[in-house]
Amino acid sequence: MNEPDGFLLVSASTAGAPAATRVRVWRKLRSLGALYVQQSVCLLPDRDPVRRQAQRLIASVRHDGGTARSLTVAVTDPAEYAQLVAEFNAERDTEYAEIAERAPELLAELEKESARGNATYAEVEESEADLERFDKWLAKIAVRDYFGAPGGEAARTAVERCRTALATFEDAAIAAQAGDHIAAVESKSLLPASARLRAVD
């Protein structure tokens, strides 16, 4: 069985630093998935990539005139450790849930356009852009999903359903375009020879 993670207790005060520093610190800690235990104090798993980013952030805050430090702490009480893990997972589950809730909107859009017979390349491109945003969003959450939050599976499944639906929609768009091309060729074949030549020209 793996040893439980230690934690970094990070405190950062941007009083005396530029306003932009406060925003940057908030965004960085949020991107790392920090769990706040009180104002300006948060926990992060003590893992190499996280530790390096936390140290860079602390150096940046100090450089800008703020105060910051990081302490390594061990949570030896199994129940307390489990509670912290549950809180980290709850925050990730909230993020995953937003993806799982929004993904069906893309499915509904694809179904609507299919029902309207509007399977076009433009619609494919638009839906591909939406799917790419979901993929990037999932990837960002996965980086800070330190303990395998259970909501991740539902979010990934929802995005994969979108990917499958988009592939089917793209096939329909290709078939529709091929059909339009064949119809155009056949319509030309019904013209007099002189008109067919003009059409080809």
Buried (B, 14 or more C-beta within 10 A) or exposed (E): EEEBBEBBBBBBBBEEBEEEBBEBBEEBBEEBBBBBEEEBEBBBBBEEEBBEBBBEBBEBBBEBEBBBEBEEEEBEEEEEBEEBBEBBBEBBBEBBBBBBEBBEEBBEBBEEBBEEEBBBEEBBEBBBEBBEEBEEBBEEBBEBBBBEBEBBEBBBEBBEBBBEBBEEBBEBBEEBEEEEEEEEEEEBEEEEEEEEEEEEE
